[in-house]
């Protein structure tokens, strides 16, 4: 069981990992007739960011508890978590559709809402490909196909440019920590793994067989990462920046010995969506500062005006 003080940060970091077979991955829908006053409930943080980026913020009538960004949505009514949205609020707000995370959790609640006529749109943003597909799906949902296509093209071009700048560099091993007590790390099939590989890093947890998995401290230390990226906490007093923190207890770790331990607020890296290029640029500065420059102080901090619920 995840300790209480870390549950919120870990849940944000694992949002992209909750997709399961049969819950998402459908092809982008064809163009559809969009109601003049489309009313959406958005439980997916990535979905919320995408819709605002597409210029469809007015279609968002309510949001889930994990939607703390962008600030344009701060005054929207709350619907609860994506695992247990309030059916009463969904119906009272006369929502046309519910945009949520593709997950095995909350299946019964979503099925009940679907039976009542609420369209359920499940997004699988666990990977880069899933994130880009989700942008296209949301563009079709709100009649912004052209804007969605342009955004997808922009994201791809920027990611390709970052990969090209990192090409040819010697491999550098990285451990991404998404939860503590117990220790959870990012493995294969996660967008964190893709971010690390994009900038020429090697994920030392790539053999775990799951996008996010528990790892013993002993096993983590034995992998001797050269870079340690810790996004496990979003508390106000959590460590931020390039510092050894609790990892300083193990000076034999290459990441500690070479001063490459980075504590980043999870809001910066844990919600794959329109900000994928910014995430890649930050990971590039952390893993490849000799090519991309050192991270800036603001890179480690929470998103400005992020809302807490």
VEXKOL-627611 format. One record per residue: y, z, x of N, C-alpha, C in turn. Coordinates in steps of 0.1 Angstrom, whole numbers, plus 5000, padded with zeros to 4 digits. Layout:
N
YZXYZXYZX/...
***
This chain:
309
498850005009500050005000501250005009/502249925006503449915013504350035011/504850095022505650215020506950175012/507450275004508550244995509750195001/510150245013511450205019511350055024/510150005025510049865030509649765019/509349815007508749724997509749614993/511049644992511949534987512049424998/512249465010512349365021511149285022/509949345022508749275023508549175011/508849224999508749134987509549014989/510749024994511648914996511048815006/510448875017509848795027508648725023/507948775013506648725008506748634996/508048614991508148534979507548394981/507848334993507248204995505748194997/505148314999503748315002502848334990/503448354978502748384966502048274959/502348154964501748034957500248034959/499448004948498047994949497547864944/496347824947495747704942495847694927/496247584922496247564907497547614900/498447684908499647734902500847644904/500847564914502047484918501547354924/502547284930502247164937502147044929/502647044916502546934907503646834912/503346704909504346604913505646624906/506746574912508046584906508046514893/508646574883508646514869509546394869/509246304860510146194857511446244851/512346154851513646184845513446224830/514246314826514046374812515346384806/515346394792516646414785516946564787/518146584791518646724794519546774782/519146884776520046934765521446954770/522346934761523846944764524147084770/523547184764523747324769522447384773/521847334784520547384789520747524793/519847614789519947754793518647794800/518847834813517747864822517748014825/516548064826516348194832515748174846/516348224857515848184870515348314877/514048324879513448434886513248404901/513248284904513048244918514348234926/514448314937515648314945515948174951/514848104955515047964960515547874949/515047894937515447814926516947834923/517347954923518747984920519647924930/519347934943520147874953520247724952/519047664948519047514947519847474935/519747534924520547494912522047504914/522447614921523847624924524247514934/523447484944523847384953523847244946/523047224936523147094929524247084919/525047194918526147194908525747224894/524647294893524147334879524147484876/525047554883525147694880525447734866/526147644858526447674844525147674836/524047614841522847614833522047744834/522447824844521747954846522348064837/521548094827522048194818521648344821/520548354830520148484834519248474846/519148584854518448574867517448694868/516548674877515548784880516048884890/515348994891515849104900515949064915/515148964919515248924933516348824936/517048774926518048674928519348754931/519648764944520848834948521848744955/521648614954522448514960522248384953/523248304951524648304956525448394947/526648424952527548524945528048464932/527948334929528348284916527548334905/526348394908525448444898525548594896/526448654902526548804902526648864888/527248794879527548854865526448814855/525448734859524348694850523548814846/523048814833522148924829520848914837/520249034838518949044846517749034836/516748964841515448944834514249024839/514449104850513349174855512749094867/511549134871510949064883510148944878/509748854888509048734885507648774880/507148894884505848934879505848984865/506949034860507049094847508349074841/508748954838510048924831510048984817/511249024813511349084800511348974789/510248964781510148864771511248884760/511549014757512649034748513948974752/514248994765515548934770515448784770/514348724774514148584774514448524761/513848584750513948534737515348554731/515948674734517248714729518348614735/518148574747519148484753518848344750/517848314742517448174737517348084749/516548124759516448034771515447914768/515847804774515047684772513847684782/514047734794513047734804513247854813/512147884820512147994830511647944843/512547944853512147894866511648014875/510448004879509848114886509048074898/508348164904507648144916506148114913/505548014919504147984917503348094922/502648174914501948294918500848324908/499848394913498848454904499348574896/500348634901500948754895501748704882/501648794872502448764860501948654851/500748604853500248494846500148524831/499748644827499648674812501048664806/502048724812503348734807503948594805/503748504815504248374815503548294804/502248314802501548244792502048274778/502348404776502848444763504248384760/505048374770506348304768506148164766/505248094773505047954770504547934756/503748024751503248004737504348024727/505448084731506548104722507547994724/507247894732508147774733509047774745/508847864754509747864766509047784777/509647684782509047604793509047684806/507847684812507747754825507747654836/508647674846508747584857508447674870/507247644875506847724887507047644900/507747714909508047654922507247704933/506647614941505847654953506747624965/507347724971508247704983507647764995/506347774996505747835007505947755020/506047625018506147535030507347445029/507747375040508847285039508547175028/507347125028507147015018507247065004/506747195001506847244988508347274984/509047314994510547344992511247224988/511047114995511646984992511246934978/509946944975509446904962510146984951/510347114953510947194943512347154941/513047114951514447074949514446944940/513546854943513446734934513046774920/512146864918511746904905512946964897/513747054904514847114897515947004894/516146914903517046804901516746734888/515446704886515046634874515246724861/514946854863515046944852516546954846/517546944855518946954851519646824851/518946714853519646584853520446564865/520046614876520846594889519946534899/519146424895518246364904518946304917/520046244915520746184926521246294936/521746404931522146504940521046574947/519846584940518646644946518146554957/518146424955517646324965518546334977/519846344975520746344987520546474994/520346584987520046714994518746715002/517746654996516446645004516646565016/517346455015517546365027518346435037/519346515033520146585043519346695050/518546765043517646865049516746805059/516046705055515146635064515846585077/516946525075517646475087518046585096/518546695091518946805099517746875106/516646885099515446945105514946855116/514946725114514546625124515346635137/516646655135517646665146517346785154/517046895148516747025155515447005162/514446945156513146925163513346835175/514146735174514346645185515046715197/515946805194516646885204515746985211/514747025204513747125210512647055217/512446925215511346855220511246865236/510046875241509746875255509947015262/510347115255510447245260509147315262/508947395272507747465274507447555262/506247575258505947665247506347805249/506847865239507248005239506648085228/505848185230505048255220505948345212/505748345199506648425189505848495179/506248625176505648695166506748725155/506548685143507448715132506948825123/507648935123507349055116508049065102/507349065091507949065078507749195071/506949285076506849415069506349525079/506649645077506249755086505649865077/504749935084504050055077503350015064/502349925064501649875076502349745081/501949705093502549585099502049455092/503049375087502649245082503449135090/502749025093503248925101503148785094/503948695098503848555092502848475100/501848415092500848335098500948185094/499848115095499947965092500047945077/500747845073501047815059502247875054/503047945062504248005058505447925064/506547935057507747855063508147915076/507948045078508248105091507448035102/506148015100505347945110505847805112/506347735102506847595104508247605112/509047705109510247725116510047745131/509047825134508747855148508247725155/507347655148506747535155507847425156/508747425146509847315146510647325159/510847445164511747465176510947475189/509647435188508847445200508247575203/508147665194507547795196506047795192/505347895196503947905193503748035185/503348035173503148155165501848225170/502048345175500848415180499948465169/500448455156499648495145499048375137/499048255144498548135137497148135134/496348225140494948235138494448325127/495448385120495048485110494548425097/494748305095494148235083494848265070/496048325070496748345058498248335061/499048295051500548275054501148415058/500748525052501148655055500048745055/499848825066498648905067499049035074/498249135071498349265078497749255092/498349315102497849305116498049445122/497049485128497149625135498149615146/498749725149499749735160499049695173/497849745175497149715187496949565189/496549495178496349345179497649275181/498749325175500049265178500449275192/500249395198500649425212499749335221/498549325218497549245226497949095227/498649045217499048905217500248875226/500948985230502048975240503048865237/503748875226504748765223505848765233/506348655236507548635244508848655236/508748635223509948655214509448725202/510148825198509748905186510948895176/510648835164511548825153511148915142/511949015140511649125130512649105118/512049075106512849055094512349155083/511849275088511049365079511949455071/513249465074514049565066515349505062/515849545050517149505045517949625042/517649745046518349865044519749865052/520649935046522049935053521949985067/521150075070521050135083519950075092/519449965087518349895095518949835108/518149835119518649775131518949625129/520049575136520449435135520749385149/520449265152520949205164519849205175/520249175187519249165198519149305204/518149375201517949505206516449545206/516049635214514649665215514149745202/514949835197514549915185513249985188/512449995178511150065179510249995188/510449865190509549785199509749825214/510849895216511049945230510050045235/509250095226508250195230507150125239/507149985238506049915246506749815256/507249875267508049785276507149685283/505849685282505049585288505049455280/505449465268505549335260506549245266/506249115268507149025274508449015266/508449025252509649015244510549135247/509949255250510749365253511349365267/510449325276510849325290511949215293/511949115285512949005287514049005277/514149115270515249135260515249025250/514148995244514048895233513448945220/513949065217513549125204514749115195/514649045183515749025174515449075160/516349155155516249215142517249135133/516749065123517548985114517349035100/518449035092518349075078517448965071/516449005063515548915056516248805048/517448835043518148745034518548615042/518548625055518848505063517748405065/516548455064515348375067514248365057/514348455047513148475038513148395026/514148315023514148235010514348085014/513248015015513347875019513847795007/514847715010515547644999516547555006/517747535000518847455006519247505020/518947625023519447685036518347665047/517347585044516347555055516947515068/517847425068518447385081519147495088/519847585081520547695087519447795093/518347815085517347895090516747845103/516447715103515947645115516947665127/518147645125519147665136519147805141/519047905132519048045137517748065145/516648025140515348045148515447975161/516047855161516247785174517047865184/518147925179518948005188518248125193/517348185185516548295189515448265199/514748155196513648115204514048025216/515047945214515547855225517047865228/517447985232518947995234519447905245/518547875255518947785266519347645261/518847605249519147475244520147485232/520047585224520847595212521947695213/522047775223523047875224522548015219/523148115222522748255218523148275203/522348355196522648385182524048455181/524748435171526048505169525748635161/526748725162526648855155526348835140/527048735134526848725119525548665116/524848605125523448555122522448665118/522748785122521748885120522048965107/523248955102523749035091523348975077/523349065067523049015053524048905049/523548815040524448715035525648785028/526848735031528048795025528048795010/528448915005528548934990527148924984/526048954991524748954985524749064975/524249044963524249134952522949224953/523049354951521849434949521749474935/520449494931520149524917519549664916/
***
